[in-house]
Each structure stands twice: as structure tokens, then as C-alpha cells.
Amino acid sequence: MKKVKAALVLILIFIIIYFLQINIFTWFNISGIMPNLFIVFALFMGLFLGKKLGVVLSMIMGIILDILVGKTIGISGIILAIVSLMGEYFDKNFSKNNRIMIILMTIGSTIFYELVMYMINMAVFQIEADIPNTLLILGIETIYNIFLVIIFYPIIEKVGYYLEDIFKGRKYLTGYF
């Protein structure tokens, strides 16, 4: 029953992020640039849900996004799955309790996602490279994502540990073990 409830929480989070992304952030953009909370959500799933579940859910989320708003189907799913794998790597090697580490993880995953998407779009659609504009978009989107992670960090942490206890089953012992 707990896993069903947790799955419903993840679906609700996806719907809320989709609503924010499609409706709210179109009004609050900076030079037409919006944050990409799906990158943060994929990172969150990698950090708190583990490799298998995080990758699968990130892949499904990316495919749904590609179907709803994408130009090609599957590209976002693959890249978001890799971001989720990065989250699992960060979980094993860094502390997710530290806000600065979460911010650095967000910066890394946002830059990775956007650069890979840009390179794939250049290759698939034969778009010429526009480095200054790409760097401007990347910088604004990264700052926007950081700002939103700082605001939502308490919620991310609380929900994350709730989901981690359900899916990973970790029981934290005292510092003596």
C-alpha cells in the first residue's frame, strides 16, 4: 500500500511540474527562457529512488514529455534517464543533505541536459551553432533552476526521504555503526 501511495505522489509531482512548466512559467520567463523542472525532478528521482526505478521513471517521464511537447520522441527520455543515473552517482559519492551540493548537482545536470539536447538538435535538424545565444540560454535556465531548487529544497528533501524509505528501504542507524 505504501508503494502505491508513493507512486501516486510521484504522478502528482509530475502533474504539478507539468502544470507549472506549461502554464505558470510561460508568464514568468526571462527573455523567453523558462526553467526546466523536469531536469530537477529526474535528478531528484536518481538521488532518492535509486538507479533502477529512477532511470525507468525518468525515461517514461521524458517519453511523455516528448509526446506532449517534443519534436522527436525518445531523446528527452534518454537524456533524463542519464540525469537520473547522475543523481544515483551523486547519491553514492556526495551528501544530499547539503544545500550547496544539491545546487552543484542541479548546475551539473542542467548544463549536461541542455548541452546534449543542443548537440542532438544540431545533428538531427542541421541547425547552425549559435554559441553566444546558447550560453545565454544555458546560463539563465541554470540560474532559474538553482533559484527554484533553493525555494523548494525543504519540500524536495522531505518528500525525497519519504520516498527513499519506501523504495530503497534504508534504515539509518546512529553514527556508531
C-alpha positions as a printed NumPy array, in Angstrom:
array([[  0.   ,   0.   ,   0.   ],
       [  2.89 ,   2.36 ,   0.763],
       [  4.392,   1.875,  -2.691],
       [  1.055,   2.63 ,  -4.373],
       [  0.745,   5.787,  -2.29 ],
       [  4.321,   6.744,  -3.164],
       [  3.666,   6.118,  -6.868],
       [  0.65 ,   8.399,  -6.662],
       [  2.853,  11.055,  -5.042],
       [  5.298,  10.791,  -7.966],
       [  2.48 ,  11.078, -10.506],
       [  1.104,  14.097,  -8.641],
       [  4.559,  15.721,  -8.622],
       [  4.862,  15.129, -12.381],
       [  1.445,  16.706, -12.999],
       [  2.268,  19.713, -10.804],
       [  5.61 ,  20.225, -12.544],
       [  3.96 ,  19.893, -15.957],
       [  1.31 ,  22.449, -14.957],
       [  3.975,  24.849, -13.674],
       [  6.121,  24.363, -16.759],
       [  3.361,  24.789, -19.323],
       [  1.171,  27.394, -17.634],
       [  2.875,  29.383, -14.88 ],
       [  6.451,  29.696, -16.144],
       [  5.303,  30.905, -19.547],
       [  4.223,  34.082, -17.734],
       [  7.368,  34.328, -15.61 ],
       [ 10.079,  33.813, -18.182],
       [ 13.29 ,  35.753, -18.635],
       [ 13.783,  36.746, -22.287],
       [ 11.6  ,  33.811, -23.265],
       [ 13.692,  31.386, -21.206],
       [ 11.966,  29.212, -18.613],
       [ 13.329,  26.838, -16.009],
       [ 13.239,  23.134, -16.714],
       [ 11.942,  21.492, -13.576],
       [ 11.898,  18.098, -15.257],
       [ 15.695,  18.051, -15.054],
       [ 15.478,  18.724, -11.322],
       [ 12.788,  16.042, -10.961],
       [ 14.918,  13.455, -12.806],
       [ 17.876,  14.339, -10.577],
       [ 15.593,  14.048,  -7.538],
       [ 14.451,  10.581,  -8.633],
       [ 18.041,   9.437,  -9.1  ],
       [ 19.041,  10.77 ,  -5.688],
       [ 16.165,   9.335,  -3.707],
       [ 14.666,   6.412,  -5.642],
       [ 17.756,   4.565,  -6.774],
       [ 19.206,   3.553, -10.091],
       [ 16.595,   1.195, -11.473],
       [ 13.397,   2.967, -10.504],
       [ 14.805,   6.459, -11.068],
       [ 16.038,   5.628, -14.565],
       [ 12.812,   3.894, -15.593],
       [ 10.59 ,   6.689, -14.283],
       [ 12.802,   9.378, -15.822],
       [ 12.701,   7.566, -19.164],
       [  8.895,   7.317, -19.015],
       [  8.634,  10.985, -17.994],
       [ 10.858,  12.027, -20.906],
       [  8.865,   9.998, -23.418],
       [  5.605,  11.501, -22.148],
       [  7.126,  14.972, -22.482],
       [  8.327,  14.199, -25.995],
       [  4.849,  13.037, -26.969],
       [  3.197,  16.12 , -25.456],
       [  5.6  ,  18.912, -26.441],
       [  8.697,  17.484, -28.118],
       [  9.939,  17.467, -31.678],
       [ 11.368,  13.943, -31.53 ],
       [ 10.231,  11.047, -29.394],
       [ 12.698,   9.379, -27.052],
       [ 15.54 ,  11.895, -26.897],
       [ 14.363,  13.601, -23.7  ],
       [ 13.658,  10.219, -22.149],
       [ 17.188,   9.004, -22.742],
       [ 18.816,  12.199, -21.514],
       [ 16.577,  12.423, -18.415],
       [ 17.416,   8.779, -17.662],
       [ 21.117,   9.703, -17.815],
       [ 20.44 ,  12.655, -15.484],
       [ 18.778,  10.207, -13.105],
       [ 21.864,   7.972, -13.307],
       [ 23.953,  11.029, -12.469],
       [ 21.7  ,  11.53 ,  -9.432],
       [ 22.41 ,   7.968,  -8.299],
       [ 26.139,   8.596,  -8.726],
       [ 25.867,  11.838,  -6.748],
       [ 23.937,   9.998,  -4.026],
       [ 26.716,   7.459,  -3.586],
       [ 29.561,   9.996,  -3.61 ],
       [ 28.154,  13.221,  -2.15 ],
       [ 25.769,  14.312,   0.597],
       [ 22.263,  15.196,  -0.45 ],
       [ 21.685,  16.871,   2.916],
       [ 23.874,  19.813,   1.955],
       [ 22.139,  22.604,   0.029],
       [ 25.338,  23.63 ,  -1.713],
       [ 25.831,  20.084,  -3.043],
       [ 22.217,  19.999,  -4.264],
       [ 22.808,  23.323,  -6.039],
       [ 26.02 ,  21.997,  -7.637],
       [ 24.197,  18.827,  -8.705],
       [ 21.451,  20.974, -10.24 ],
       [ 24.002,  23.071, -12.11 ],
       [ 25.763,  19.989, -13.471],
       [ 22.614,  18.184, -14.538],
       [ 21.079,  21.302, -16.143],
       [ 24.231,  22.031, -18.127],
       [ 24.551,  18.381, -19.174],
       [ 20.911,  18.092, -20.269],
       [ 20.84 ,  21.336, -22.221],
       [ 24.193,  20.831, -23.967],
       [ 23.343,  17.283, -25.024],
       [ 19.903,  18.38 , -26.246],
       [ 21.511,  21.242, -28.165],
       [ 24.058,  18.952, -29.822],
       [ 21.395,  16.393, -30.744],
       [ 19.135,  19.103, -32.178],
       [ 22.089,  20.443, -34.186],
       [ 22.75 ,  16.976, -35.584],
       [ 19.144,  15.961, -36.248],
       [ 17.76 ,  19.257, -37.547],
       [ 21.042,  20.559, -39.065],
       [ 20.934,  23.788, -37.066],
       [ 23.986,  26.03 , -37.147],
       [ 25.834,  26.523, -33.887],
       [ 24.985,  29.774, -32.108],
       [ 27.354,  29.599, -29.141],
       [ 26.696,  33.042, -27.545],
       [ 22.92 ,  32.592, -27.621],
       [ 23.214,  29.015, -26.343],
       [ 25.41 ,  30.107, -23.45 ],
       [ 22.946,  32.875, -22.573],
       [ 20.035,  30.443, -22.557],
       [ 22.055,  27.908, -20.582],
       [ 23.098,  30.492, -18.006],
       [ 19.613,  31.893, -17.458],
       [ 17.997,  28.454, -17.277],
       [ 20.644,  27.228, -14.828],
       [ 20.173,  30.256, -12.569],
       [ 16.404,  29.842, -12.765],
       [ 16.677,  26.141, -11.82 ],
       [ 19.016,  26.982,  -8.92 ],
       [ 16.618,  29.623,  -7.646],
       [ 13.687,  27.185,  -7.714],
       [ 15.711,  24.415,  -6.049],
       [ 16.648,  26.808,  -3.235],
       [ 12.965,  27.698,  -2.756],
       [ 11.662,  24.126,  -2.933],
       [ 14.586,  22.405,  -1.164],
       [ 12.703,  21.718,   2.112],
       [  9.864,  20.073,   0.197],
       [ 12.253,  18.141,  -2.058],
       [ 14.16 ,  16.842,   0.955],
       [ 11.069,  15.831,   2.934],
       [  9.339,  14.073,   0.037],
       [ 12.65 ,  12.566,  -1.087],
       [ 13.395,  10.884,   2.224],
       [  9.795,   9.661,   2.429],
       [ 10.135,   8.02 ,  -0.996],
       [ 13.63 ,   6.748,  -0.227],
       [ 12.393,   4.944,   2.874],
       [  9.648,   3.276,   0.842],
       [ 11.598,   2.291,  -2.281],
       [ 15.135,   1.8  ,  -1.003],
       [ 14.149,   0.633,   2.449],
       [ 17.126,   2.285,   4.105],
       [ 17.103,   2.435,   7.825],
       [ 19.549,   4.951,   9.158],
       [ 21.469,   3.906,  12.258],
       [ 23.289,   6.078,  14.69 ],
       [ 26.771,   7.359,  13.906],
       [ 28.42 ,   4.469,  15.787],
       [ 27.779,   1.882,  13.078]])
